[in-house]
Amino acid sequence: MAYLTFNNLTSQAFSKAENFNVALRARTYHESMVFLSYRREDRNWVAGVVRFLKSLGVSVYIDYLDETLEDKTSEEIAGRLRDRISKCSKFICLATPNSSKSKWMPWELGLGDRIVNYKNVAILPLTNEPSSWNDQEYGNIYGKVQSSYSFNISDSDDWYVQYPNNTKVKLKDWFLN
């Protein structure tokens, strides 16, 4: 078992001008839309994660690139995020060593669990060491994105979601279900 590591990705800032977000209504019928929850402090790693997920044929919603959202928090922003989650068929929580300090990520994860359904929620650990990950207790009740042998993010057949009951689903198949 191996987790995605910081060494697998290149730290790269992205700007709101980049075309990572695909309009929710513009995706193809077979294409999954994934809501990616992450801590803003980790946004330099998000571009690499998005490229990894897009290589598996999915569209990714990133709140930071949503021009309709302001940078400050409010009830209106929370309502819009709930709406965005409801338009996605999958929810991925990018879990880094910084994630435990976020007040928004647990809230988004709870919404994802309720709105897109537990089986459509996964934790994507991004770690320093490929064989270890320490997260909040609630992170262990969801499936985790991991690799069986490879540390190569371009080997899409090697990445899967493993659930707490030890069942596994290839990540690219998980997106189709």
MOFENZI-V268056 format. One record per residue. RES is the residue in three letters. SS is DSSP state (a for helix, b for strand, c for the rest). Layout:
RES_SS + RES_SS
This chain:
MET_c + ALA_b + TYR_c + LEU_b + THR_b + PHE_a + ASN_a + ASN_a + LEU_c + THR_c + SER_c + GLN_c + ALA_c + PHE_c + SER_c + LYS_c + ALA_c + GLU_c + ASN_c + PHE_c + ASN_c + VAL_c + ALA_c + LEU_c + ARG_c + ALA_c + ARG_c + THR_c + TYR_c + HIS_c + GLU_c + SER_c + MET_b + VAL_b + PHE_b + LEU_b + SER_b + TYR_c + ARG_c + ARG_a + GLU_a + ASP_a + ARG_a + ASN_a + TRP_a + VAL_a + ALA_a + GLY_a + VAL_a + VAL_a + ARG_a + PHE_a + LEU_a + LYS_a + SER_c + LEU_c + GLY_c + VAL_c + SER_b + VAL_b + TYR_b + ILE_c + ASP_a + TYR_a + LEU_a + ASP_c + GLU_c + THR_c + LEU_c + GLU_c + ASP_c + LYS_c + THR_c + SER_c + GLU_a + GLU_a + ILE_a + ALA_a + GLY_a + ARG_a + LEU_a + ARG_a + ASP_a + ARG_a + ILE_a + SER_a + LYS_c + CYS_c + SER_c + LYS_b + PHE_b + ILE_b + CYS_b + LEU_b + ALA_b + THR_c + PRO_c + ASN_c + SER_a + SER_a + LYS_a + SER_c + LYS_c + TRP_a + MET_a + PRO_a + TRP_a + GLU_a + LEU_a + GLY_a + LEU_a + GLY_a + ASP_a + ARG_a + ILE_a + VAL_c + ASN_c + TYR_a + LYS_a + ASN_a + VAL_b + ALA_b + ILE_b + LEU_b + PRO_b + LEU_b + THR_b + ASN_c + GLU_c + PRO_c + SER_c + SER_c + TRP_c + ASN_c + ASP_c + GLN_c + GLU_a + TYR_a + GLY_a + ASN_a + ILE_a + TYR_c + GLY_b + LYS_b + VAL_b + GLN_b + SER_b + SER_c + TYR_c + SER_c + PHE_c + ASN_c + ILE_c + SER_c + ASP_c + SER_a + ASP_a + ASP_a + TRP_b + TYR_b + VAL_b + GLN_b + TYR_c + PRO_c + ASN_c + ASN_c + THR_c + LYS_b + VAL_b + LYS_b + LEU_a + LYS_a + ASP_a + TRP_a + PHE_a + LEU_a + ASN_c
